Amino acid sequence: MAVSRIQELSRVNGSMATTARWKFVVHSAMVRDRPDRGVSSRSAGTSVVTGGEGSATRFREAHMGRRPMTSDLETIMMTTTAETMAGHDHSTAYNILLVLHILAIIVAFAPLWLAPILLRLTAGGDKAAAEGLDTSILRFSLPGLVLAGFFGFGMIGMSDDAIAFSDPWVSAAMVLWIILIAVLAVVARPAIKEFRDGDAGARGRVMMATGVGHLILVVMLYLMIFKPGS
């Protein structure tokens, strides 16, 4: 029954370490169930281990009895349960970071897709649209973009080396992330303020900055889905 329980835990957990422990337990049970070789009885209660086939383990078993497997099985079951719980907690934290990462990306890039519409409205003299452009990009896109990057770094740190900063697709995504932050902070931010204050010439710079954001989003989606070079 104990071996069956270990086997069931191995199937549920699915880890190589648990499978290896279960194989060790089964092998130990098979070895201990085989009749001893190299041990002969001379009289009641006295056994002698032959020199050719004897060993320290068999000598100890012959004189002290076999050590029960109950303690070994209990130890392995407790270790397996602890690993399963730790893996579950780790997976939950990783998934929480993944959800936050996706939400931050939506907050960061959604205003960039609204920017062309707001620019058309401002061309017709809609001042409210100009204020909306300022709010959406400066107050949502930039903070969302920064948070998306930090949540992504946290996911890499919790991936158990499945994802590394040295992976080509991760390095490329980090470079694009830095470029987009620089474009929004250095180009889009002053251009939007100038456009809001009535400088029609700043409209082209705003369009350029949002266009770069659209292109970077497409490239980053490709990197995260296909993971080239991994």
BELDA-V50202 format. One record per residue. N is the residue number from 1. SS is DSSP state (~ for helix, > for strand, _ for the rest). PHI is phi as a letter, one per 20 degrees, with the letter a starting at -180 (* if undefined). PSI is psi as a letter, one per 30 degrees, with the letter a starting at -180 (999 if undefined). Layout:
N/SS/PHI/PSI  N/SS/PHI/PSI
This chain:
1/_/*/e  2/~/f/e  3/~/f/e  4/~/f/e  5/~/f/e  6/~/f/e  7/~/f/e  8/~/f/e  9/~/f/e  10/~/f/e  11/~/f/e  12/~/f/e  13/~/f/e  14/_/m/g  15/_/e/l  16/~/f/e  17/~/f/e  18/~/f/e  19/~/f/e  20/~/f/e  21/~/f/e  22/~/f/e  23/~/f/e  24/~/f/e  25/~/f/e  26/~/f/e  27/~/f/e  28/~/f/e  29/~/f/e  30/~/f/e  31/~/f/e  32/~/f/f  33/~/e/f  34/_/f/k  35/_/f/k  36/_/f/k  37/_/d/k  38/_/n/g  39/>/d/k  40/>/c/l  41/>/d/k  42/>/d/e  43/>/b/l  44/_/f/k  45/_/n/g  46/>/c/k  47/>/c/k  48/>/c/k  49/>/e/k  50/_/f/l  51/_/f/e  52/_/f/e  53/_/d/f  54/_/f/l  55/_/b/l  56/~/f/e  57/~/f/e  58/~/f/e  59/~/f/e  60/~/f/e  61/~/f/e  62/~/f/e  63/~/d/f  64/~/d/f  65/_/n/l  66/_/f/k  67/_/f/k  68/_/f/k  69/_/e/f  70/~/g/e  71/~/f/e  72/~/f/e  73/~/f/e  74/~/f/e  75/~/f/e  76/~/f/e  77/~/f/e  78/~/f/e  79/~/f/e  80/~/f/e  81/~/f/e  82/~/f/e  83/~/f/e  84/~/f/e  85/~/f/e  86/~/f/e  87/~/f/e  88/~/f/e  89/~/f/e  90/~/f/e  91/~/f/e  92/~/f/e  93/~/f/e  94/~/f/e  95/~/f/e  96/~/f/e  97/~/f/e  98/~/f/e  99/~/f/e  100/~/f/e  101/~/f/e  102/~/f/e  103/~/f/e  104/~/f/e  105/~/f/e  106/~/f/e  107/~/f/e  108/~/f/e  109/~/e/f  110/~/g/e  111/~/f/f  112/~/f/e  113/~/f/f  114/~/e/f  115/~/g/e  116/~/g/e  117/~/f/e  118/~/f/e  119/~/f/e  120/~/f/e  121/~/f/e  122/~/f/f  123/~/f/f  124/_/e/g  125/_/n/g  126/_/e/j  127/~/f/f  128/~/f/e  129/~/f/e  130/~/f/e  131/~/f/e  132/~/f/e  133/~/f/e  134/~/f/e  135/~/f/e  136/~/f/e  137/~/e/e  138/~/f/e  139/~/e/f  140/~/d/e  141/~/f/e  142/~/f/e  143/~/f/e  144/~/f/e  145/~/f/e  146/~/f/e  147/~/f/e  148/~/g/e  149/~/f/e  150/~/f/e  151/~/f/e  152/~/f/e  153/~/f/e  154/~/f/e  155/~/f/e  156/~/f/e  157/~/f/f  158/_/d/g  159/_/e/g  160/_/l/h  161/_/m/g  162/_/f/e  163/_/c/k  164/_/c/l  165/_/f/f  166/_/e/f  167/_/f/k  168/~/g/e  169/~/f/e  170/~/f/e  171/~/f/e  172/~/f/e  173/~/f/e  174/~/f/e  175/~/f/e  176/~/f/e  177/~/f/e  178/~/f/e  179/~/f/e  180/~/f/e  181/~/f/e  182/~/f/e  183/~/f/e  184/~/f/e  185/~/f/e  186/~/e/e  187/~/d/e  188/~/f/e  189/~/f/e  190/~/f/e  191/~/f/e  192/~/f/e  193/~/f/e  194/~/f/e  195/~/f/e  196/~/f/e  197/_/e/g  198/_/o/g  199/_/e/j  200/~/f/f  201/~/f/f  202/~/f/f  203/~/f/e  204/~/f/e  205/~/f/e  206/~/f/e  207/~/f/e  208/~/f/e  209/~/f/e  210/~/f/e  211/~/f/e  212/~/f/e  213/~/f/e  214/~/f/e  215/~/f/e  216/~/f/e  217/~/f/e  218/~/f/e  219/~/f/e  220/~/f/e  221/~/f/e  222/~/f/e  223/~/f/e  224/~/f/f  225/~/e/e  226/~/e/f  227/_/l/h  228/_/f/k  229/_/n/f  230/_/e/999
